[in-house]
Every structure is written in structure tokens, then in C-alpha cells.
Amino acid sequence: MPARSQQATTDVAESLIRGTGARLTMARVQILKILLDAGRALSHNEVEDKLGRSYPIDRVTVYRVLDWLTESGLAHRITDSDRVWRFNAERGGHSGEHPHFTCTCCANTICLEETPAAKTPKLPTGYRSQHVDVTVRGLCDECARANHNPSAHLRARKHKSR
């Protein structure tokens, strides 16, 4: 990404953080910038990888910043079938309650912002919904075009994480 776009994303991240009234820190700016640039939801490990050596932020701080971004409404957390939290920057004021798509092959997760949020199903008397989570699973365009086998990728990811 050209330096000008990098600076524009940094300016956006700083402005969003200032808008919360909270303290502006390098960790918050860099992590929000990574989420804004990503175009998809990222796991904690992916955020750490993107920080790299340029911005040495310890693992616990990354967790705390991701939690803070979520609590502040600047990002939302997505639970996946692999039980890994993924984080995506909030864009343009949409709520975190919208469906997501997760590729069963490469595990990329994106927001389906143009799709209306799912209605809460009728619950038994006395029950109250706090959040509805809808995730569509399938193959992303890239994996579908490459004729990837989701089960082979899943086995490889599980083996790699051991």
C-alpha cells in the first residue's frame, strides 16, 4: 500500500479512537489500522504477525487492545467453528449484528454487511436474547476457483497448530 494510503488509514484510526474519548496509544492505533486495512476478520495471531517487528507489542497487550476495540464499538468479535475469535473493524456505523461468511477451506471470514441481520427466533417465556450470531460456511471465490478441498485444508490447519 502506498505511503499516502498508509497515512490516511493511520489518520482514520486515530480519529476513531479520539472519538471514543479514550487515550490515544500507539498499540490501539496500529492494531485498529491493521483491522481497517485487512478487508476481512483477523485472529489474534494474524494481528500479531502483521504487527511484526515494526511494532513490537506483547501478546497480552494485543489481547487487551482487541477487547478494548470491541468494547468501544470500533471492532467486533466473530466466533468461528475452530473456536478462534476473529476481529473486524466496524465500518460506517453498522452494528456487529450481521451475518458473516467463513471459508471452510482457507478460514477467511468476512462481514456480509449488505445482508440484513437475522431475526431472533421465538424464545420460550422468560428467555432473553443477547446476541444472534449467523455464519454462512462455504468456499470463498479464490478457493472455489482453485477447486480446493476443504477437508484437506482443515486437516492441514489442525496438524500445523499442534
VMD Tcl script that draws the C-alpha trace (Angstrom):
set ca {
  {0.00 0.00 0.00}
  {1.41 3.44 -0.89}
  {2.65 5.64 1.96}
  {-0.16 8.15 1.41}
  {-2.83 5.48 1.90}
  {-0.96 4.19 4.95}
  {-1.06 7.68 6.47}
  {-4.75 8.06 5.59}
  {-5.55 4.79 7.39}
  {-3.49 5.92 10.38}
  {-5.39 9.22 10.44}
  {-8.73 7.36 10.33}
  {-7.66 5.03 13.16}
  {-6.51 7.98 15.30}
  {-9.73 9.89 14.63}
  {-11.91 6.90 15.55}
  {-10.01 6.33 18.79}
  {-10.15 10.04 19.71}
  {-13.90 9.89 19.06}
  {-14.29 7.47 21.96}
  {-12.73 9.97 24.37}
  {-10.14 7.37 25.34}
  {-6.39 7.78 25.40}
  {-4.65 7.52 22.03}
  {-1.88 4.89 22.23}
  {0.44 3.51 19.59}
  {-0.86 -0.03 20.22}
  {-4.50 1.00 19.72}
  {-3.70 2.95 16.56}
  {-1.57 0.21 14.99}
  {-4.00 -2.62 15.76}
  {-7.06 -0.67 14.56}
  {-5.13 0.32 11.43}
  {-4.37 -3.37 10.76}
  {-8.07 -4.25 11.13}
  {-9.13 -1.36 8.88}
  {-6.62 -2.41 6.18}
  {-7.36 -6.14 6.36}
  {-10.66 -6.33 4.49}
  {-11.51 -9.47 6.47}
  {-11.64 -10.62 10.07}
  {-8.28 -11.45 11.64}
  {-7.35 -13.72 14.52}
  {-5.15 -12.53 17.38}
  {-2.20 -14.41 15.82}
  {-2.78 -12.77 12.43}
  {-2.79 -9.33 14.08}
  {0.48 -10.18 15.84}
  {2.01 -11.38 12.55}
  {1.01 -8.14 10.82}
  {2.50 -6.07 13.65}
  {5.76 -7.94 13.12}
  {8.98 -6.39 14.27}
  {7.97 -2.89 13.21}
  {5.66 -2.53 16.20}
  {6.77 -4.91 18.95}
  {3.62 -5.15 21.06}
  {3.43 -8.01 23.54}
  {0.75 -10.70 23.20}
  {-1.23 -9.62 26.30}
  {-1.40 -6.02 25.10}
  {-2.71 -7.19 21.72}
  {-5.48 -9.13 23.51}
  {-6.32 -6.13 25.69}
  {-6.42 -3.74 22.73}
  {-8.65 -6.11 20.72}
  {-11.00 -6.36 23.71}
  {-10.96 -2.57 24.13}
  {-11.70 -2.01 20.43}
  {-14.65 -4.41 20.71}
  {-15.98 -2.81 23.92}
  {-15.59 0.65 22.37}
  {-17.57 -0.31 19.28}
  {-14.62 0.15 16.90}
  {-14.41 -3.57 16.12}
  {-16.48 -6.66 16.58}
  {-15.60 -10.20 17.50}
  {-16.64 -13.22 15.46}
  {-16.65 -16.75 16.83}
  {-15.71 -19.42 14.34}
  {-16.19 -23.17 14.27}
  {-12.47 -23.59 15.03}
  {-13.13 -21.72 18.32}
  {-10.82 -18.88 17.39}
  {-12.00 -15.31 17.90}
  {-11.60 -13.15 14.83}
  {-11.84 -9.37 14.88}
  {-13.07 -6.99 12.22}
  {-13.14 -3.19 12.25}
  {-16.57 -1.58 12.33}
  {-17.15 0.31 9.13}
  {-19.56 3.15 8.61}
  {-21.58 2.66 11.78}
  {-23.06 -0.76 11.02}
  {-23.74 -2.88 14.04}
  {-21.82 -6.02 14.88}
  {-25.06 -7.96 14.49}
  {-24.88 -9.01 10.88}
  {-24.13 -12.35 9.22}
  {-20.61 -13.46 8.34}
  {-19.14 -15.79 5.74}
  {-16.30 -18.17 6.64}
  {-14.46 -20.16 4.01}
  {-14.26 -23.80 5.10}
  {-11.03 -24.11 3.17}
  {-8.82 -21.09 3.98}
  {-10.78 -19.87 7.06}
  {-11.04 -16.29 5.79}
  {-14.02 -14.61 7.43}
  {-15.80 -11.57 6.03}
  {-18.79 -9.50 7.08}
  {-21.93 -9.74 4.96}
  {-22.79 -6.12 5.61}
  {-25.33 -5.88 2.80}
  {-27.36 -8.74 4.28}
  {-29.87 -7.80 6.99}
  {-29.23 -9.14 10.47}
  {-31.04 -12.34 11.34}
  {-34.19 -12.06 13.37}
  {-34.10 -13.52 16.85}
  {-36.07 -16.77 16.86}
  {-39.10 -17.02 19.15}
  {-37.74 -17.92 22.56}
  {-39.52 -19.67 25.41}
  {-41.21 -17.49 28.02}
  {-38.70 -15.79 30.28}
  {-35.75 -16.20 27.90}
  {-34.00 -13.07 26.58}
  {-31.70 -12.92 23.61}
  {-28.43 -11.02 23.97}
  {-26.87 -11.69 20.60}
  {-27.73 -13.58 17.41}
  {-24.73 -14.99 15.54}
  {-25.20 -16.17 11.94}
  {-22.27 -17.54 9.95}
  {-22.56 -18.90 6.43}
  {-19.89 -21.50 5.71}
  {-18.67 -22.46 2.26}
  {-15.88 -21.76 -0.20}
  {-14.64 -18.25 -0.90}
  {-14.23 -17.22 -4.53}
  {-10.49 -17.93 -4.57}
  {-10.79 -21.43 -3.04}
  {-13.76 -22.31 -5.25}
  {-11.89 -21.23 -8.41}
  {-8.84 -23.25 -7.32}
  {-11.02 -26.31 -6.68}
  {-9.65 -26.62 -3.15}
  {-10.74 -29.46 -0.92}
  {-11.96 -28.01 2.41}
  {-11.39 -31.20 4.41}
  {-7.76 -31.44 3.26}
  {-7.16 -27.81 4.30}
  {-8.84 -28.38 7.65}
  {-6.63 -31.40 8.38}
  {-3.53 -29.37 7.41}
  {-4.55 -26.44 9.68}
  {-5.16 -28.78 12.64}
  {-1.81 -30.52 12.08}
  {0.00 -27.15 11.77}
  {-1.47 -25.86 15.06}
  {-0.10 -28.80 17.07}
}
mol new
graphics top color blue
foreach p $ca { graphics top sphere $p radius 0.5 }
foreach p [lrange $ca 0 end-1] q [lrange $ca 1 end] { graphics top cylinder $p $q radius 0.2 }
display resetview
